[in-house]
Amino acid sequence: MSSYHQHDVLIIGSGAAGLTLALSLAGKARVAVLSKGSVNEGSTWFAQGGIAAVLDDNDSTEAHVTDTLNAGAGLCHEDAVRFTVESGKAAIDWLINQGVSFTKLQDNSDYHLTKEGGHSHRRIIHSADATGKAVHSTLIDNIQHSENLDVFEHHIAVDLITQPDTGTGKVRCTGAYVYNRNEDRVDVFQARAVILACGGASKVYLYSSNPDSASGDGIAMAWRAGCRIANMEFNQFHPTCLYHPKAGSSLVTEALRGEGAHLKLPNGERFMERFDPRAELAPRDIVARAIDHEMKRLGSDCLYLDISHKPAEFISEHFPTVKARCLEFGIDITKQAIPVVPAAHYTCGGIVVNRHGQTDLDQLYAIGETSFTGLHGANRMASNSLLECIVYAQSAAEHISANLSDVPSPDRNKPWDESRVTNSDEDVVISHNWDELRRFMWDYVGIVRTRKRLERATHRIKLLQKEIQEYYSNYKVGNDLIELRNLAMVAELIIRSAMQRKESRGLHYSLDNPSTSDIARDTILVPTNFAAQEIFVKP
């Protein structure tokens, strides 16, 4: 029997963006937070490098803005960049006040700032090499002591609920159907404001640095509900993930290169200067493409990242997480180079939103990696993502707080109808389709693309979606089926976006169109049920 839940605000996602929003609204509204797994799962927990912000007197807002615009290859929205960068110090101060313990200098007088690819100054504040864990664990501790805040673990949203507003005549989002993994049923969650903070879609690729939960749920649900999606062709591949058959999604932080680590071929030769004068500190798209090129040229399974020329004490102090993880596989990074490969890491596109996180659908917001703010352009600069999570979550919270009293409670929605479906005895179909989808996305829509590869991907995704939809229509939903359906939807959006871009720019590199157009344009996909509202969301 389904359960019904009514709150003022429903937040779908429990990472940095979702929990920042929840804490910012605590005491002002009754809030529900849905977490796909345990609340400490998700991409935030695994973020290593840090958070970019102007905190040093030798740095400047203009320098951070310029670096971000340069990394974005002409597609960043300058107003979004300035808004984010100018809000950076306040966001860091808020995190410090929440209790996040950032690494300080040895004399304990100030915070240690590191430098990463694309940045012209040291401006990355961090907690050793486990910044995401430090931020996430602090936010989790704080929500446990907040009033009017309910956390529902092991709940995955299936689809958004919409209703016509009798006062305005506009369609608005009033909640979501949610699969309760604890009870194996679909419940109804309704609220006056709904926020998608579901993270990105990197699990659409065979190799990814992300946890399994990064299946593009928010993007797929918003598209089905009538929201525009932008720039999905720009998938950031992190240049360095640990290469080992048992390592899984083990990111090797960019901060190693920021502190002087060298990328090397199997024979020990450095190669990055052949691709960019900034060598290892070039933006991620350049480094990932260079590694991909050298691996294919040499027929090598991996390349190597070497910081062993630095003092062992320095390495142990600054990179304890990477050191411990590598030691699990017999690699001592104080003495040996780390075998690495590129892997899908970050979704730069997403749901089109404005400065407050508003989408095209009334009372639906999107924040964090699931959104498209215009900050990242054609290539996300390192450590701007956690900053975006905090800044836009707080901006959305301000807008929701100011307007929530004017939004009536939604009508109670009907329970989920599964009267015409049965239990599946063919779950092998899900695992097979999941594997096929991720393999052809890696092969045909990966770091380097061609028209023929994209055409093959288009053909495959159409057949796969037909099969998935037939399965979805006949059998009861479960976690794997929900994620597969969403991944297939996101894969289609990525392929369509890549087909439309007739140039190479940032993270989208095409052998058929290697040059960059003089005019920079976003790729905006508009669904047939476009839910355009008056707010105006600027692409």
N, C-alpha and C positions, 0 to 999 in steps of 0.2 A: 504494500500500500504506500503510495507516494506521500511525502510530507510537504507542507506549504510553509514558507518562511517569508516574513515581511520585515523589511528594514528601510531606513531612510536612504542609505547608500549601500550599493553592492559593488565590491571591488573584486574582480576576477584576476587573481594573481597575487603572489605573496613575496615578490622580490623587493629590491630596493625601492622601485617606483611605487608599488602597491602599498608597502608598509609605511613609506614616508607619507603618502596620502592619508592612510588610516590614522597615523599619529597626529597629523595636522588637523584632522577632523574630530579627533577624540574629544569628548565632552560637548561637542556642538551638534552631533547627530548620532543616531544608532546605526552602526556600521557592521556589515558582514564582509569578511575576507575569505575567499575561496582559494585553497591550495591544492594543486593536482596531486601532490604527494604529501610528505611531511613538510612542515612550514620552512624547514631549513634546506630544502632541495631547491634546485633552479640555478640559473646562470650566475646570479649575484654572488652566491656562496663561493663560486670557483674563480671569480675575477681576481687576478693576482697583482697586476701592475700598480694601479692607484687611481687618483682623481686629479684631473688637470684644473688648476685655478691659479689666478695671479695673486701670489702671496709674498713675493719677494720684491724689495724696493728697486732692484735692478731690472725687474720685469715690468710689463705694462699691458693694459687691456688691449691697446692697439696691436701689440706684438702677438698676443694670443688670437685675436680676431684674424690678423693677417695670416698666421700659420694655419688656422683652420680653413680659411678661404683658399689658400694655396693647396692644401691637402685635398680639398673637395673638388678640385679640377673644374672650377667655374660653375658648379651647380649648387653650391651652398646659398641659402637665402640669408643675405647679410643681416636683415633685421632679426632673424632667429639666432644667428651667431652672436650678435651683439647682446641680445637679451640674455642668452645663456652665459656668456663670458662675464658680463657685468653683474650677473647674479651669483657668480662663482664663490666669492669670498663669504657671502652671507650663507650660502649652502654649506660650505665647510664649517663655518662657525656653528651652524645648527647641528651638524653631525658631532662636533666636539662637545657641544652642550648636551647632546643625547648620550654622550659617554664613550664615543669611539676613540680608541687609543691609537693615535698615529705615531709613527716612529720619529723620535727626536734625535738631534745631534748628540755626539758623545758628551758634550758639556751640559746637556739637558736644557740648553737655553732657548732653543727654537726647533721647529720641525725640520726634519731632513727632507729635502726636495730632490727628486731624481729627474732625469731627462730621457725622453723617448722619441721614437722616429717622427719626424715632421715638426718637432718643437724646437724653437730657437733659444729657449731658456730652460733652466731647471724650474719646473712648476708642477711636478707630479708629487702630491702629498700621498703618503702610503703608510700601510702598517706592515712592515717587513715586505714579504712577497705574498701576503695573504690578505690584501685590503678588502676584498669582497666579503670574506668570512668575518673580518672584524666589524665591518659595517652591518652586515646582515644579522649577525648574532646579537649585536647591540640593539638593533631595531626590534628583533624578536623578543628580547628580554623586556623591552619597554612596552610592547603591545600587551604583554601578559599582565601588566599592571594598569591598563587603561580601562576607563569606564565605557559602557555601551559599545563594546567592541567584541564581536563574536568571530572566532576563527574556525573554519570548517576544513579540516585536513582530508585528503583523499577524495576530493570532489572536483570533477572535471566538467566544465560547461559544454553542452551539446550544441545549443543554438540560442540566439537572443529572442526575447519576447517583445513584440511591438503592439501598440494599441493606438487608435485614433484619440486625440485629445478633444473632448467635447467643447472645450472653451475656445480653442484656436483652430481646430480642424486639421492640425498637423499630426502626422504620425510620430509617436515618440517611443523610445525604448523604455520598457517598464520591468525588465528583469531577464531571466534566463532559465531554460531547462538545464538541469545539472545532474549528471550521473554521479550518484553516491556510491563510491567504490566499497565503502564499509558495509552497506546493506544491499548492494547489487540492485539498485532501482534508480529511476529518474525522478528527482524532486523538482519543485517549483520554487524559485527564489525571485521575489519581486521587490522593487525599490523605486524611489522617485528619481534617483540618479544612478547610472550604471557606468562603471569604469573598467575598461580593458587594460590590464597591466600584465599581459600573458607572455611577454618576451618575444623572441624572434623565431626563425624557422630554419635554423641551420641543420636540423636533423633530416631535412630533405636531401642532404648529400651523404654519400657513403662514409666519408671521413669528416668528422666534426669535432671541435673542441668542446661542444656544448653537451649538457646532460640530455637524456632521452626526452625530457619534457618539452624541449624546444621545437615543437611541431607546428608552429604557426597558427595556433587555435584562434587567437584574437583576430588576426588578419582575415582568416577564412570566414569566421562568423560575421565580421563587419561587412565583408563583401557580399555575403548572402543576404544581409539585412539592408543593402542598398548604399553602402558607403564607398567613396572613391578610394583607390589604392594607387600609390605613386612609387616609381623608381625601384621596382622589385628586381630589376636586372643587376643591381649593385649589391652583390653578396661579397662580403669581405672574407677573404681566406687568410687566417692567421699564418704567417710564414713558418712558425716553429711550434709544432706539436711533437711530443716524444714518440719516436718510432720504435715500437716493440709490440710483438703479438699479444701481450697480456696487459699493455698499458691503457687500453681504452681511450677515453677522451682526456688525455693529460696535456694540458697547455704548458708550454715553456715560456714564461713571461718575457715580454718585450724589454723589460727593465734590464735583463742580462745584456742585451745589445746596447742599451743606454749606458751601462756601466763598463762597456769596453769589450764584450764578447765578440769573437770573430766567426763568421760563417766560412766553412771550408769544404772543399771537395774531398772525396775519399782519399786522395793522395796528400791531403794536408794543405793544399794551395787555397789561398783566399781568392775570391772571384767577384765580389760585389762592386768593386771600383770599375769593373768593365761595363757595368750597367747604370751606375749613377755615381756622381762625384761624392755624394754623402755616404756612400758605401753602406755599412750595416744600419745607418741611421736614416736611410731613405724611407719614405712612406711605405706602409705595408703592402699596397698593391704592387709596387715596383719590386720589393724584396720577394714576395710570394711568386711573382712571375719569373723572376731570375732563378729562384730555386727550382721551379717547375721546368724551366728551360734546360737547366744543367742536368737535372735528373733524367729528362727525356734524351738529351744529347748523349749522356754517358750510359744510359740504360741502368741507372742506379736506383735502388729502392729507397734511398734516403741520402741526405747530406748531413753535415755536422756543424754544431754550434759549440765553440770552445772558449771557455773563460778560465781555463786552468793556468794561464799565465799570470793571473791575479793572485794575491796572497790568500792562502787557505782560510785564514781568519776572517778576511773581508768577505769571501764567498759565503762562509757559514753564517756570518752575521746578517748579510743582506738577502740571502736566498735560502733560508732554512727549509722552506716547503719544497722547492725544486730539488734541493740536495737530497732530502729525505725520500722524495718520490723516486728519484733516479737510483738511489741506493737499493730500493726494493728490487730493482732489476739488475743489480750488480754493477752500476755505473757510478763511479766516484767523480763528481764534476770538479773537484779540486785537482784531479790528476788526469781526467779523461774528457774527451769531447762528447757531446750529447748527440745521438742520432736523431734527426728531426725531419719532418715532412710538413708541407702546408695542409691546412684543414679548414673547412667552412667554420666561420667564427661569429660573424655578425651580419644581421640583416639591416642594410642602410635604408631601404624603403619601408613602406608600411601604410597604415591608415592615415589619410590626410587629416591633419588637425590644425587648429589655430594656436595662438599663444597660451590659451587656457586649456588646451587639450580637447576642445570640442570637436566632434566629428560632424559629418553631414546629417546624422540622425539626431533629432532633438533628444536631449538628456542622456546621450551616449558620449562618453569621453574615452580617450586612449592616451596612455602615457608610457614612457620607456621605449624599449626596443620594438614594441608592436606598432608604434606610431611613426608617422613621417612629419617631422617638424620643419625640415629644411636645414637643420644644423649640419648634417653630415655630407650633403651633396653626393658626389660620385665616389667618395672614399672617406670613411670615418678616420679622423685623426686619433691616435692612441689616447686613451684615458678621458676622452670627452663624453663617453657614454654614461658612466655613473653620475657625472655632473648633470647631464641632461635628465636623468631619472629624478634627481632631487629637485632641480629647478622647476621642471614642468609639473611634478607632483604637487609642489607647494603652490604653483600658480593655479592648477586645477582646483586645489582645496579652497583657495581664496574665492574663486568664481562660484563653486558649489555652495560655500557658506553664505555668500551674498545673495544667492538666488533660490536656495532650496525652499524657503518658506513660501515662495510663490508657485511651487509645483504641487499639484494635488496628488494624493495617494492614488496609485493605479487601481483599476478594477481587478478583482481577484480572477486570475486566469484559470482555465481548465487544466486538469492534470494531464500529464503525458499519456498519450494513447498508444498502447502496445497490444491492442486486442487482435491485430491482424498479423502479428509476427510470432516467430517461434524461436526456441533456443537453437543455436547453430551446432551442427556436428561436423563442420568443415572449417575449423579455425586455421587450417593449413593455408587456406586461400589468403587470409590476412597476412600471415608471415611471408608467403611467397610474393604477394604484391608489394609489401613493404620493402623487401629486399630488391625487387626489380626496379621499383621507383627510384630508390636511392642510388642504385648502380647506373641507370641510364642518365640521371641528373648529373652524376659525377663525370661520366664519360662524354656527354653531349652538351652540358650547360655548365661546365666547370670554369677553371681559371682562364683558359683560352677557348674561344668559340668560333664556329664557322656557320655559314648559312645552312649547309647540308646537315650538320650536327643538330642544329635547332629544328630543322624540318623533321628529322628522325624523332626527336624528342616530342614534337607536336603530335606526330602520329601515335607514338606510344602512349602519351598521356590521355588522348581521347579514348583509346581502347581500354586503358586501365580505369579511367573514371566511370565508364559505362559498366564495367564489371563491379566496381566498388559500389556504385549507386544501386545496382540490382541486389547486391548482398545487403546493403544498408536497409533497403525497403522490405526485406523478407525476414530479417533476423533481429533479435534483441541487441541493443547496443551494449558495448563494453569499452573499456579504456582503449584497447588496441584498435578497434574499429573506428572509434571517434577520432583518434590521432591520424590514422591512415586516411580517412576521408578528408581531414583538414590538410594533411601534407599533399595530397593529390591536388587539392584546390590551389594551394600556394604554389606548387610546381607549375601548374597551368599559368598562373599570374607571372611567375618568373620567366617562363618561356615566351609568353606573349610580349612582355616588356622587352626582352632581349631581341625578339624579332623586329620590334618597332625601331630600335636604335641603330641607325645606319652609320655608325662611327665607332671609334674606340675612345673611351673616356674613363679615367679612373679605374674602377674595378671591372668595368665591362671592356674586354679586349677581344676584338674580332679580326681574324686573319683576312677576311674579305674586305673589311673597312678599317685598315690600320691607322688612318689619320683621324684627327680630331676636328670636328666642325667648328667654324668660326662663331656659330650661334649655339649657345648652351640652352637646352630645353629639358624640362622634366618630362618623364613619361607618366602620363595620367591615364589610368584605366577607369572607365565609368561603367558601372553595372546597368543592366537593362531596367532594374527597379530603383534607379538613382533616387536617393532620399533627400534631395536638395532642400536645405532650409534657408531661412533669411539671414542666418548669422553671418552669410559668408566666407566659408573656409577657403582661404587663398591657397592655391597650389604652390 
